[in-house]
Amino acid sequence: MERFLGGSPLAVFVRLIIISTITGIALSAAGFNPRDLLSIIPDLIHRIANFGFEWVETAFNWFLLGAVIVIPVWLILRFLKFVAGDTDKGDAKPRS
């Protein structure tokens, strides 16, 4: 248990009480109270989730934009290579 907590349970408990009290004093001086913070947390999570989904949508749009050019060019090059009868398989090395 001490390994998980980072010390004896009593010492960790005392440190957490002291750090929480100092943090509480600082937040109180800044004008926050526990109810404010508890009401802000769901809104913060919602904003982070929306930001994440917006990023995924933007990345997907970039992918589609690039794919409109890359996929047809790749298909044309593969078709031309096939028609030309190129049997070279790239960097494959023959077996010894």
N, C-alpha and C positions, 0 to 999 in steps of 0.2 A: 504494500500500500504506500509506503514511504517513497518508493521509486516512482510510482505514478504521480503522487502529489508533489514531489520535489522536496521532500523533507518530512518531518514528523507531522502528523495530522494537526496537533495542537498549535505548532509553530505556524503552519500554513494558514490555519483558521485565524490566528491573531494577525498575521500579515494582511490577509484579505479584509479583515475588519478595519485595519488602519488605512489601507489603500482606498477602500470604499468610502470611508469617512472623509478623507482628503479630497477625493473626487467629488463627493457630494457637496462639500463646501465650495469647491470651484464652480460647479454647475449652478449652485444656488446663487453665487455671486454674479453669475452670468444671466440670472433671471429664469432659470429652468426649474421645473418641479417634476416629480415622478409621473404625474398624470400627463403632463405635456409630452414627455419622452415616450410614454406608452401609446399615446395617440399618434405620434410621429412615425413610429416603427412600421405599422402597416402601410402607410403612405410611402415610406422610403422603399420598402420591399416591392410595392407596386411599380414605383418609378424605375427601380433597378431592373425588374422583369421586363417592363416596356422597352427600356434601353437595350436590353439583350435581344429582344425579339426584333427591334428595329435594326440592329446590327446584322442579325441573321438575314433579314429581308434585303438589306442593302448588299450584303455579300452575295446573296443568291442572284440579285439583279446584275451585279458585276459579272458573275459566272455566266448568266444567260447572254449578256452583251458580248462577252468574249467568245462564247460557244457559237454564236451566230457566224463568226468569221472563222474560228479555228476548225470546227468540225467539217464544214464543207471543203476547206482547203486540205485538211488531212485526208478526207475521202477521195478527193481528186488526185492527190499525190499517190495514195495507195492504189487507185485504179490505174494510173499511168505506170506505176511500177509493175503492176500485175500484167498489163498489156505488153509492156516492154519485155516481159519474160525474165525479169531479174530474179535469179534463184539464190542470190546472196542473202543469207539469213542474218546479216549484221555482224556483230562481234563474236559470234559463236566460233569456238576454236575446235579443230578436229581432234578426235580422240587419239591417244597414242597407243 
